[in-house]
Amino acid sequence: MDNKNYQDHFFRKAKDKGYRSRSAFKLIELNTKFKFLKNNIKLLDVGSFPGGWSQVVKEKIKNGKILGIDKKKTEEIKGIKFITGDFSDEKSKVAINNYFNSSIDVILSDMAANTTGNKSLDCIRTNQLCLDILDFSKEILNKKGIVISKLFMGEDFKEIKTRAKKYFKKIDFFKPNSSRDESRETYIHCSGLST
C-alpha cells in the first residue's frame, strides 16, 4: 500500500469509527505502547480541537476527570469538560487548577503551530509548544505523572530532550505507524517527575 493510500486508509477508518480526526489512531498506538490511559485518572488534553484524542480518552477511561482546552471551541463530548483558551495564559491556568483542584496524572498534547509554509519555522514553533507543555507539567502533574507531546525532529530536538531529562526520570520517543512517512512528527513520552 503506497503512502497516499495508507493515509486514506486512516482517514476512512476514522470516519467509519466516528472519530473526529485520523490522529485518534496515533493516540491509540501511543497508549498501546505506553499504557497511560487508565481508569480513575485526572487527564488534561491540551490542543483538544477537534476532539479526536478526547474521544479515545473517553473510550479508555472510566470514572476519570477529563478536561480539554483549545483556542478553538471543541464540540461537546459527554463526560468531558472543554474550555476555550490558551493553556499558557493565567486565566486558563486558573480554570484548569479550579477544575482539577489537585495535581493530575496525565497531560496530552497533539498541538502543532499553524503552518506558515516555512517547514523550518513551523518545526521551531511546534517544538516551542512542546517545551511549553514540559514547563507547564512541572506546575500541575503529580510525581508519578505522564506527559505525551507532539514534536518535530529538527535543530531544537536536543533542547527538548535535555529539558525533558531535567524534569523527568524517564523519557522515550515514538513515531506511530499512523503518522505520515514523510512527516518529521514524533511524540515524547515522559514519566516520573524529578524532585
N, C-alpha and C positions, 0 to 999 in steps of 0.2 A: 504494500500500500504506500503510494507516494505521500509526501508531506501534506500536500493540499487536501487529498482525500482523507488522510489521517485526522487533520484538524476538522474537516467537515463531519467526520465520524463523531467527534466530541461535541460539536455543535448540535448535531441531530440527537445524540444521546441525551444532552442536557434538555432539549426540547421535549423529548419523549418522557423524561422523568419529572418534568415540570420545574427544573432548576432555572433560575433567572439568568445564570451565566455559566459558560462552559468551565470557568475557573473552579466551580464546585468540585470538579473531579481532581483538581490539584490538592484541595484540602482533604479529600477522601484518601488520596495517596499519601499525603503527609501524615495523616492520622494512622494509617495502616503501618507506616514506618516507625512513628514515634509514640503512638498510643497516648495522646494527651487529652482526648475528649472523653471525659468520664462523668458519671452521674454525680449530682450534688456539688458541682464546682461553680465558681464565680468566674465568668468569662467576658472579656471586652473585645469586640470586633471593631477595629479601627479602620475607617475607609470602607464602611459596610455596603455602600451602594454598589450594585443594585439589589444585593441581598442573597446572592448565591451561596456565599460562605455561611451566612446566618442560617439559611435553610438546612445545610448539612449539620451545623452545630445543633440545631433544634431536633433533628432526627436522632442524633447520637447521645444527647444529654437529657437525662430525666431529672426533674426536680432541681435543676440548676438555676442560677441567676445570671441572665444573659443581657448584655447591653451592646447595642451597635451605635456607632457615631460616624457621621459623614457630613461634608459640607453640602452634599445634595440630599434632599429628602428621600429616605428609603421607605418604600411601601411596606405597610404593616405585615408582620408575621406573628401569628398567635403565640404567646408565651415569651416574646422578645420585646424589650423596650428599645425604641430608637430615638436618638436625639440628633438634631441638625446643628452642626457646628464644626469648628476646627479643634481637634483634640488637644492642641498645644496652647490654646488660649485659656486664660484664667477662669473665665465664665464656664467653659466646658469642663475644665478640671474640677471645679466646684460641683457641677452637676453629676459628674462621674463619681466623685467621692461620696456625694449625698445618696446616690442610688445604691452603691455597694455598702457603704457605711463601715468598711473594713478592708484590709488588703485582699487582693484577688489571686486566683490560681493561674489564669491563662490570659495572655494578650495575643490576639491575632492581627496581622496586618498584611493585606494584599494590595496596599497602596502603591500607585505609580504616579509620578508627576505628569501633568498634562504635556503631551508631546509638542515639541517645537519644530521638528524636522531635523534638528541637530542631534544625532544619536549620542554624541559625547556629552553634550549639555543635559540631555534627557536622563542619561545614566547618572550623572553627578547629582541632579535634582532628586531623582528617586532614591538614591543612596543616602542623601541627606535626610529624607523621611525615615529611612531605616535607622539612622543614627539618632534621630529624634525619638523614635519608639524605644530604642535601647535606653536613652536617658530617662524617658518617662517611666519605664518599667521599674527603675530604682525607687520611684515615688510611690508606686501603687501595688507592686507584686509582693506576695508573701515569700518567705525564704526558700520555699520549695517550688516557687512559681516557674512558669514556662513562657517563653516568647517565641512566636513564629512570625517571621517578617520576610517580605519580598526584598530582593536587592538585585542589582545587575553587576555582572563581572566587568570590572573596569579599573581605572587607575586608583580609585579610592577604596577598592575592596580590602586592601591591607588595613586601612584605618578602621573599617567596620570590624574586621577580625580582631584587631588589637583592643578596641573598646569592649567588644563582647567578652573577650578573655579577661579583661579587667573586672567586669561586672559579674560574670557568671563562672561557675565551676566547670561546666561542660558546654561545649558548642559543637554543632555539626552543620554541614551544608548538604542540601539535597535538591536535585532538579527533577521534578515529577515527569513521568512519561507524557502527560497531557500538556506539558509546555511545548511550545513550538521548537523544533530542532534548531532553527536559525536564531532563536532568541537567546540573549545573554542572561536571561532571567534565571535566578536560583532562589532558594529560601534558606534562611538561617534558623536553626533550632537551638535555643539557649535554655539551659535549666540550672536551677540551684543558684540563687543569688549569693555572691561572695559577701562576707560580713565586713 
